[in-house]
Amino acid sequence: MEPKKPLDEAAVLALATACVEAQRARSVLLRAELASITKSFGRLGKDARKTVIDELRRVVPWDEIPERLMRQSRRLVRGSFRASLTARSLRGSRTHAPEWLLNSKVHCLPFIDRLEIPRPQVLLSEVSSGSLQPTAGVVVKPVRGAGSRGVFLVPSLVEIFQPKAEKTLHSWEEMLVAMRQALKAGDVSSDSWIMEELILPEHGSLNSGRDFKFYSFYGRVELVLEIQRNPEIRYAWWDRKGRRVDTGKYSDKLMTGSGLVPGDVETAERVSYEIPAPFIRIDFLRSANGLVFGEFTPRPGNYHKFNRSTDERLGRSFANAEGRLVADLLNGKRFDTFRSQFLVDAAASRVS
């Protein structure tokens, strides 16, 4: 059970120390038990080996399985989306991996335009909050932000919805106050904003709005998250064939959802196949005429909350995508649409 209020510094440090000590004791015991299993595994009968493997896969973290035991059973070798994405994020933050070049809400747009994917019209870009004039039918969002922090949907000047807070504001001035509060709280890193066209399936109806977030593995979508943000946030998970799936995330906020329509997955996969990266989430908005591009997300929030089966499934997808990507690179695929923008941008930044 989470504490009702933040802990003080001493309590946090003590809790961290307790976690380390508990994990250390657990690891020592687990490794001793796994060593004993490994020594005897080869002598077990077929049915007993299967039972042992099933039990270990169910409860033992993938990175605790001894290498020798893995050699004795390939079924113990399993993927982990959490591990793959964490490692990729570390490399990306240091080497400017391709998916992180797309992370900018502004600089990714020429790439999307070259692929002829519909997107909202950008009215203002990288301006301060004080430069924004009252405008209806728009979205105001920070240039740098995630998880809907600092995002405002403005169907009219007397109905401005703040998704993260699940709150409706009733004037432009209220929105400006909320923007300043987001900056002060650190939810938004800088006073730099984008104003763009508000996309809705039904004009003026925030309740009809849907986000669709495609977990894309180099040309193949494996998972789709549908989000309703108004009047309260709700979620639905789908596989690539439009079947409902349980991922372990947002279990207390699920909805029936509107689901996928023919062509949705193919649109996301066409974009993903032009990006030289094993994974990126591609976020779209539902309009009356189909999907409209929203943004790229290299590292989805709270990806550690997926249940074990989803983590393994997406981990395998990640590994398979890496294999396909390497094969295409070795066979000479140039990714010209991607290179035409980002190699020029990289060269310009070095000159400046």
Helices and strands as residue ranges (DSSP letters): H 9-41, H 46-59, G 62-64, H 67-72, G 74-76, H 81-95, H 98-101, H 109-114, E 122-127, G 129-131, E 138-142, E 152-156, E 159-162, E 167-169, H 172-185, E 193-197, G 206-208, E 211-216, E 221-228, E 234-238, G 251-253, H 264-272, E 280-287, E 290-297, G 303-305, H 308-330, H 336-351
